[in-house]
């Protein structure tokens, strides 16, 4: 779920928020929102880069803010398999089957967004390493900023201490904006397997091997974020058995 959770089904007896289990079905509101939101994100990435805009990082960060606020109450507005992975590892938000359905929706959405963007843009783009960067630098860059992104998502959207806050989307979008400016020239600045795979597959599997490397790095970053969240907020886990507490801010819808 660039993880945000909205009012979830409340159990008044124990004051826990429980996400109903759903079968993998791309036509459900949650999966549909993840597909559409990811498509919009990747479409923006594709077109802004292809058109040579110097404001590409700003365009990506601001569209992410907007669709996170829009989709938070519906799906949690993850739009990123690494975020959904981090939320699942955090516990109390998604089941593994729900995470899988989100991943499928996000990958399909990324592909559709890249296809549409490629159709209206003069060229297609793929996530690629900077010409002066090494593979090690690129991998560390992707791990680092995906870690930051997922940690911010967990802290602003699944933390009962800040439930019902109105800044979660802003915080998430700003991380991607900062990452695109900071390490985009080094790693390509994906921070999202749906972006890497969507652009690659839509471009005829161009640079597909690097997309796999980036995606693995993104999942590692998400896993590290989930572990650190448990370390810095252990009190959350004395409460979140069977449901995520305080997720009235959309990342676990």
C-alpha positions in Angstrom: 0.0 0.0 0.0 4.0 5.2 -0.7 2.4 3.6 2.2 -0.7 5.8 3.9 -3.7 4.2 5.8 -7.2 5.6 6.2 -10.0 5.0 8.6 -10.1 1.3 8.9 -12.8 -0.9 10.2 -12.9 -0.2 13.9 -13.5 -2.8 16.6 -15.0 -0.8 19.4 -14.4 -3.4 22.0 -10.6 -3.3 21.9 -10.2 -0.1 19.9 -8.2 -1.7 17.2 -8.4 -1.1 13.5 -8.8 -4.3 11.5 -8.4 -4.6 7.8 -11.0 -7.1 6.4 -9.4 -10.0 4.5 -10.0 -9.9 0.7 -9.2 -12.4 -2.0 -6.8 -11.3 -4.7 -9.1 -9.4 -7.1 -8.0 -6.5 -9.2 -11.5 -5.1 -9.4 -11.8 -4.4 -5.7 -11.8 -0.7 -4.7 -8.4 -1.0 -2.9 -6.6 -2.9 -5.7 -8.2 -0.6 -8.3 -6.9 2.5 -6.4 -3.4 1.0 -6.2 -3.4 0.3 -9.9 -4.7 3.8 -10.9 -2.5 5.6 -8.4 0.6 3.8 -9.5 -0.3 4.4 -13.2 -0.6 8.2 -12.5 2.7 8.2 -10.7 4.6 6.4 -13.5 2.9 8.4 -16.2 4.1 11.6 -14.5 7.7 10.2 -14.3 7.7 9.1 -17.9 6.3 12.3 -19.4 8.2 14.8 -17.2 11.6 13.1 -17.9 10.9 12.7 -21.6 9.9 16.3 -22.0 13.2 17.4 -20.5 11.6 19.4 -17.7 14.1 20.8 -15.1 11.3 20.5 -12.6 10.9 16.8 -12.9 11.6 16.0 -9.2 9.0 18.6 -8.2 6.4 17.1 -10.6 7.0 13.6 -9.2 6.9 14.7 -5.6 3.8 16.8 -5.9 1.8 14.3 -7.9 2.7 11.7 -5.2 1.5 14.0 -2.5 -1.8 14.4 -4.3 -2.5 10.8 -5.1 -1.5 9.8 -1.5 -4.1 12.2 -0.1 -6.6 11.0 -2.7 -6.1 7.3 -2.3 -5.3 7.1 1.4 -8.9 6.7 2.6 -9.4 3.9 -0.1 -6.4 1.7 -0.2 -3.8 3.3 2.0 -2.2 4.8 -1.1 1.0 2.7 -1.2 1.6 2.7 -4.9 4.9 1.0 -4.2 5.7 -2.7 -3.5 8.5 -1.7 -1.2 6.0 0.3 0.9 3.5 -2.6 1.0 6.3 -4.9 2.0 7.3 -2.7 4.8 3.7 -2.3 6.0 3.3 -6.1 6.0 6.5 -6.7 7.9 5.4 -4.0 10.4 2.5 -6.2 11.2 -1.2 -5.4 11.8 -1.7 -3.8 8.5 -1.7 -6.2 5.6 -1.8 -10.0 5.3 0.7 -11.6 2.9 -2.1 -12.4 0.4 -3.3 -8.8 0.5 0.3 -7.6 0.0 0.5 -9.9 -3.1 -2.7 -8.4 -4.6 -1.3 -4.9 -4.0 2.0 -5.9 -5.7 0.1 -7.2 -8.8 -2.0 -4.0 -9.0 1.0 -1.8 -8.6 3.1 -3.6 -11.2 0.2 -3.5 -13.7 -0.4 0.1 -12.9 3.2 1.0 -13.5 3.2 -0.7 -16.8 0.0 1.0 -18.0 1.3 4.4 -16.8 4.5 3.9 -18.7 2.7 2.8 -21.8 0.5 5.9 -21.9 3.4 8.2 -21.0 5.5 6.7 -23.8 2.7 7.1 -26.3 2.4 10.9 -25.7 6.1 11.6 -25.2 8.8 11.7 -27.9 10.8 8.9 -26.4 10.6 6.3 -23.6 12.7 6.3 -20.5 13.9 3.5 -18.2 15.5 3.6 -14.8 19.2 3.6 -15.3 22.4 4.2 -13.4 24.3 7.5 -13.8 27.2 7.5 -16.2 29.7 8.3 -13.6 28.2 6.0 -10.9 29.3 2.5 -9.9 26.8 -0.3 -9.3 27.6 -0.2 -5.6 26.8 3.5 -5.4 23.6 3.0 -7.2 22.4 0.1 -5.1 23.3 1.9 -1.8 21.4 5.0 -3.1 18.3 3.0 -3.8 18.4 1.1 -0.5 19.0 4.4 1.4 16.2 6.4 0.0 13.7 3.6 -0.1 14.5 3.0 3.5 13.8 6.7 4.3 10.6 6.6 2.3 9.2 3.5 4.0 10.3 4.7 7.4 8.5 8.0 6.9 5.4 6.2 5.7 5.4 3.9 8.8 6.1 6.8 11.2 3.5 9.3 9.8 0.8 6.8 8.7 0.9 3.8 11.1 2.0 5.5 14.3 -0.8 5.9 16.9 1.0 8.9 18.4 0.2 10.9 15.3 -3.1 9.4 14.1 -5.4 11.6 12.2 -2.6 13.9 11.2 -3.0 16.0 8.0 0.6 16.1 6.8 1.3 12.4 6.0 1.0 13.0 2.2 3.2 16.0 2.3 5.9 14.1 4.3 5.9 11.2 1.8 6.0 13.3 -1.3 8.8 15.4 0.0 11.0 12.3 0.6 10.6 11.3 -3.1 11.3 14.9 -4.1 14.5 15.0 -2.0 15.6 11.6 -3.2 15.1 12.4 -6.9 17.2 15.5 -6.5 19.9 13.9 -4.3 20.5 10.4 -5.8 18.5 10.5 -9.0 21.6 11.2 -11.1 23.4 8.3 -9.4 20.8 5.4 -9.4 18.0 6.7 -11.5 15.9 7.5 -8.4 13.3 4.7 -8.6 12.7 3.9 -4.9 9.8 1.8 -6.2 9.9 -1.6 -8.0 6.6 -0.7 -9.9 8.4 2.3 -11.4 11.5 0.2 -12.4 9.6 -2.7 -13.9 6.8 -0.6 -15.4 9.2 1.6 -17.4 11.4 -1.3 -18.4 8.6 -3.6 -19.6 6.8 -0.7 -21.5 10.2 0.0 -23.1 10.5 -3.5 -24.5 12.3 -4.9 -21.4 15.1 -2.3 -21.8 17.6 -2.3 -19.0 15.6 -5.1 -17.3 18.5 -6.5 -15.4 19.1 -3.2 -13.7 15.4 -3.0 -12.9 15.7 -6.3 -11.0 18.7 -5.1 -9.1 16.9 -1.8 -8.2 13.8 -3.7 -7.1 15.7 -5.9 -4.8 17.4 -2.9 -3.3 14.1 -1.2 -2.8 12.7 -4.3 -0.9 15.8 -4.4 1.2 15.2 -0.7 2.1 11.6 -1.4 3.0 12.6 -4.4 5.2 15.2 -2.3 7.1 12.6 0.4 7.6 10.1 -2.1 9.1 12.8 -3.4 11.5 13.8 0.1 12.6 10.2 1.1 13.2 9.8 -1.8 15.6 13.0 -0.7 17.4 12.1 3.0 17.8 8.4 2.4 18.5 8.1 -0.8 20.5 5.0 0.4 22.3 3.1 0.0 19.1 3.4 -3.7 19.1 2.0 -4.3 22.6 -1.2 -3.0 21.1 -1.3 -4.1 17.5 -2.2 -7.7 17.8 -4.8 -8.6 15.1 -5.0 -5.1 13.7 -3.0 -1.9 13.3 -3.7 0.6 16.0 -4.1 4.2 15.1 -4.2 3.8 11.4 -6.8 6.4 10.9 -4.2 8.2 8.8 -4.5 6.3 5.5 -1.6 3.9 5.0 -3.3 0.7 5.9 -6.7 1.1 4.4 
